[in-house]
Amino acid sequence: MGAVLNLRPLTRLRPTGAPRGAPRLANARRRAAAAVASGAVVMVVAHLGLAFAAEAAFTVRDPVYADRAAALARVERNLPAGAPLVVMLGTSRTGNGFDARRAGERLTAKLGRRADAFNFGLPAAGPVLHRVHLARLLAAGHRPALLLVEILPPSVAVLADGPLEAKFLDGGRFTRDEVTLLAGYGMPREKLTRQRRETLVAPWYALRFPLLGRVAPAAIPAGRRHDEGRTSDSHGWYRIWEEALPPKAIADANTRARRDYADILRDLTPGGPAAGALRDTLALAREHAIPTRLVLMPEAAEFRAMYSPAAARRLDRWVRQLARDAGCPVVDARDWVRDAGFVDGHHLLPGGSATFTDRLTDEVLAPGVAP
């Protein structure tokens, strides 16, 4: 018989012209395409998730407010039912000037029952932001027994380029309805709308600083960390840690204050949209039956000297008229603290804060919440 051919090896031969690595290359391409598709899906989900989170929670959109509101809620939870709570809305002057925990302890001792206070003073705030914050607090169910609202004179001045707060507000911090509200108080609608839109279209870029401020605050400049709500004590007080400053530091700080405020105070005329926001804040508190006091924070003699006599008279007349119209008493604390108690003529050192807080508690808070 003839030889039997072994054809098995021939069956493993590839067709002529088929590259040896073709299946392997096709598989690699499929895996790459799947990886790209998966990455795209993850990016879309992350984008939509952050945009939704920013819309749903102020923790993402406005962490400074959210942190402070959370601290206020903790103080409220620690109070027994029916115990009075005082809340003060204000600027950075209030932030480091009102030691709310000290006020609460003093108030408790004077009343003979539990009471407490909370400092809602935030840097670069003013009457427009106070209007927004009070609406948020009321919507969340907060009802203080007494509300204090700071009047920062430069913030209610009529200025050629709009309210002073317009320089500091970022539309990304606000809801759509709040942007509309802000525009009604002279804030730049187009700018605020654009900034808010960026948090929806490119949230990881627009919200990069608030997010980084949560996880790596040291990686970004202090002014961009959005962590002011976490750097105060449990009752919202920003304590300046130095008990006293050297003369050179105080002189430099006073020079900065003159640079920032001298021109505004010399020609100060209260009114305009920001003053309207303050009136609306008082009206909102009145609608919810919350007793309210207006507060002019302490100022050093050198700072008060920046007001021209005519501007000082205009401010006094305007404040008195506002108080009459709103049925709201005014606490004029401008001369309550000696000059040594200030950093720069209008922000208080701890000693000045204690002086202001104790007198405010004795003369305003205790009578305001007494049965």
Secondary structure, 3 states (H helix, E strand, C coil): CCCCCCCHHHHCCCCCCCCCCHHHHHHHHHHHHHHHHHHHHHHHHHHHHHHHHHHHCHHHHCHHHHHHHHHHHHHHHCCCCCCCEEEEEECHHHHHHCCHHHHHHHHHHHHCCCCEEEEEECCCCCHHHHHHHHHHHHHCCCCCCEEEEECCHHHHECCCCCCHHHHCCCHHHCCHHHHHHHHCCCCCHHHHHHHHHHHHHCHHHHCHHHHHHHHCHHHCCHHHCCCHHHCCCCCCCCCCCCCCCCHHHHHHHHHHHHHHHHHHHHCCCECHHHHHHHHHHHHHHHHCCCCEEEEECCCCHHHHCCCCHHHHHHHHHHHHHHHHHHCCCEEECCCCCCHHHECCCCCECHHHHHHHHHHHHHHHHHHHHCC
